[in-house]
Amino acid sequence: MARAVTNNRKILNTVAAWTIGILIFFPILWTFLTSFKTEATAIADPPVVLFFDWTLQNYTDVMERSNYGLFLWNSIFIAGGSTLLGLIIAIPAAWSMAFVPSRRTKDILLWMLSTKMLPAVGVLYPIYLIFIKLGLLDTKFGLTIVLMLINLPIIVWMLYTYFREIPGEILEASRMDGASLKDELLYVLTPMAVPGIASTLLLNFILAWNEAFWTLNLTAAKAAPLTAFIASYSSPEGLFYAKLSAASTMAIAPILIMGWFSQKQLVRGLTFGAVK
C-alpha cells in the first residue's frame, strides 16, 4: 500500500513538473516559431502553428534595420559590469553581516530587501534629473550604476545566506595563522563560497540583462541594450509581430545559451548549504 502511494506521488510530481515546464517554455517556443512566419501568417486567426512557409526574411530585415552587435555589446557591458561591481560591494557587506553581526543586522537586511518593493516609477524623475545634471543620460556607465544599485539587495541577501553556511571556526583558524582581512576574504572565504557566488552572479546577470524599465527610460541610442532593441519594433503604426518575435529571439538567445551551459552551477549554488 505504501509503495503504491509512493508511486502515485512520483507520477503526480512528474506530471506536475512537465506541465509547469511546458507552460513556462511555451511562450519562448511560440516566439521562436513566429519569428519564421510572414506578418500575415503571424496574425492569422486561427493561429498557424507548424504548417506554414518558413522564412528568414524577418531576421534579414532586423539585421538590416538595426545594429544588433551594438545592442548586444551594450547588454553584455551593462549586465556584466553591474553584476561584477555589485559583487565587489556585496561580498564584504555580506561577510560583515554573516560573521560580525550586530543587533541591527537583521533590520538592515530587511530594510535592504524592502527597497525592492518601491515602485521604480516613484524614483524615476529624481534619478532622471540627476543623470542629466551629471551627464550620465544614455551612457553605459550610468545604466551600469543604476542596475547595480537596484540588484544590490538581492546580491547581499544571497551571499549572506551562503556565507552563513560556512563554519566561522574556519575563518578564526585563518586569523590565528596570521591571515589579514584581505587574505581571509580572497583566499579563505571566497573559494569556499564559489558555488554560491557563481549562482549569485548568474542570477543577477540575468536580472540585469532582462531589465527594461530603466533601460528604456535612461537610454536613447548610444547605450541602448537589447531590451531597447526589442522595443524599437513597436511603433505607432502597430506591432510587427513577426519582426518583433525575430528581435526577441535574437535578444534572449545569448542568455538562454548561457543558462543552458551553466545550469549545473546555478542549481548547485541555489542548493548550497541546503543539505547538511
N, C-alpha and C positions, 0 to 999 in steps of 0.2 A: 504493500500500500504506500509506504513512504517513498519507495523507488518510483512508483507511478506519479506521485505528486511532484517529485523532483524533476522527472522527465517532462511533465506538463509545464512546469515552471520554466524549464530551459527552452521549451518550444515557444512559450509566450514571450519570453525575453528576446529570443531570436527574431520572432515576427515583429515585435515592437521596435527592435533595433533596426531591422531592414526598412520598416515603414518610415521611421524618423529619418533614416539616411536617404531614402528616396525623396521624401518631402523636401529635405534640405538641398539635395542635388538637382532636383527637377528644374528650378529656375535657371541654374547655370547651364544645364543641358538645353533648355528651351532657347536661351540667349544664343548659345553656340549654333543651334540649328537655324535660327532666324537670321544669323549673320550670313548664311549662304543662300538666302532667298532674295527674290526681287522685292521691291517695295510693294507691288500689288499683291504678291503672294503672302507677304508678311502681315498684311491687314485683311487677308481673306476671311470670310465668315461663311461656313465654319472653318476653323483653323486647319491648315495643311501641315501635317506632322512630318512624314518622311518622303512621301511620293511627290516630289516637286523637282523642277530643273535646278540643280545645284549650280551656283555661280560664285566666282571670286571677285566679281565686279565691285562689291561693297568694300572689300579690303583694298582694292586698287584705288577706288575713289578716296578712301580715308587717307591712304599714304600720299596721294597727290595733293589733297587739300591741306593736310596738316603735317607739321614736322614731328612725327612720332618720336624720333630719337631724342629731341629736346625735352619733350614732356616726360619721357622715360628717365632721362638723366636727372631731371628736377625731382622726380619722385624718389629715385634712389638716394640722391643727396639729402633731401629733406627728411625722409623716413629714417635713413641710416644715421644722419647727423643728430637728429633729435633723440634717437634711441641711445646712441653712444654717449652723448652729453648727459642724458638722464641717468645712465648707469654710473658715470663718473661722480655725479652728485649723490645718487641714491645709495650706493654701496657704503660709503662712510656713515650716511644718515641711518641706514638700516642696521649697521654694525653697532652704532652707539645705542640705538633703541633696544636691540636684542641682548647686548652684553653689558651695557652700562645704563640700565633703565632708571628712570626717575619716577616720582609719584604721578607725574603728568604725562608719562609716555603714552598710555592708552588714550588719554584725552587728545593728545596731539595727533595720534593715528586716526582717531575718529573724526577730528576736525579736518585733517587732510582728505579723508575719504568723502566728507560732506561737501567739499568743494566740487566734486564731480556731479553733484545734484543741482548745481547752479546752472540755469539755462544759459547757453552760450550767447544767445542774442542779448542777454542782460548786460554783458560787458563788452559787446562788440563796439559800441560807439566810443567809449573811452580808449580802448585799445587801438581803434582806427585813428583817432586823433593823435595818440602817442606815436604811432607808426609814421604818420605824416610829419610830425614835428622832428622825429629822429631820422627821417629819410629811409625808413625800412619798408615802406609800402612797395609791394611787388618785388621783393628780394628773397632769395633763398635763405639767407641768414635770418631774416626776421621771422619767416614762417617756421624755420627750424626751432627758434627760441620758443615760439608760441606752442608748437606741438609738444616740445619737451615739457613745458610747464603744465599743460593740461593732462599729460600722461604721467607726470612725475608721482602723483599719489599712488597710482597703480603699481609703478615700479617699486616704490618704497615698501608698499604693503606686501608685494610678492617676495621681495628679498628679505624683509623682516620675518616672514613666515618660514622661509628656507633656513635663515640663519638661526632661528630658534631651535631647529632640529639638530644643530651641531653642538656637541658637548662643550660647555665652557671650560672644562678641565684641560682640553687640548690647547686652547689659547693661553691658559695660565701656565701650562708647561713651556710653551714657546717663550713666554715672558721670562720665566725662570732661566731659560737658556740664553737670555740676553737679546731676544728679538725686539726690535723697535716697533713702534706703531705701524710704520710703513711696511716693515717686514711681515708683521702679523697680518696685515690686510692683503698684501700681494702674494706672499709665499705660503701662508697657512690657511687663511680663511677662504680666499678666492678659489684655490684649486679644489678645496673640499666642497664648495658650493657650485661647481661648474654646471651640473645639470640644472639647478635652479636658476642660475644666471643665464644659461642658454635659453631656457624656456621663457624667461622674462624678456630677453632680447627679442626672441622671435615674436612673441605675442604683441609687444609694443611696436615692433616694426610693422606688423600687420595693421595695428590700430592707426598708426601714422600714415601708412600707405592708403588706407581707406577713408581718411578724414576728408570730408567735403565742405563742411560749413566754413571753416577758416580759410581753406584754400581758395574757395570761390569768392570770399569777401576781401581777402588781403592780397590777392594777386590779380594780374591782368594778362600779361603776355610773357614777360621775361622769366618769371619764376613759377609759372603755372605748371602744376603736376598733372598726372593722368586723370585725376578727378575732374579738373577743368577741361581736359581733352574730351572726356565723355560729355560733359555738359554743353560743349560747343555744338553738339548735334541736336540741340533743342532750340528751335527758332520760332519767331512769331508766326511763320507760315505753318507751323505744326511740327510734329515729331517724324523724323525719318527712321522708322523702326529698324529696317534692315541695316542701314549705316550705323545707327546708334548701337545695335547689337554687335556689329563688327568692331566698333570702337571699344565697347565694353569688354569684348573677348580679348582684344589686344591689351587692355588695361589690367585685367585680372589674371591673364596667363602667367606673367612672371611670378606673382605672389602664390598662385596655385602650384606652380612647379617647385618653388622654394619650400612651400608647405609639405608637398608630397615627399621630397627628399629629406626633410628634417622632421618628419612626423615622429620617428622613434625618439629623437632627442626631446621633442616637445612633450610627448607623453611621459617620458622618463622624468623630465623636470617637473611637470604638473603633479606627478605622484611622488615626488621626492619627499621622503620622510613620512609617507602615509602608512607604511608598514614597519613596525619595529620588531 
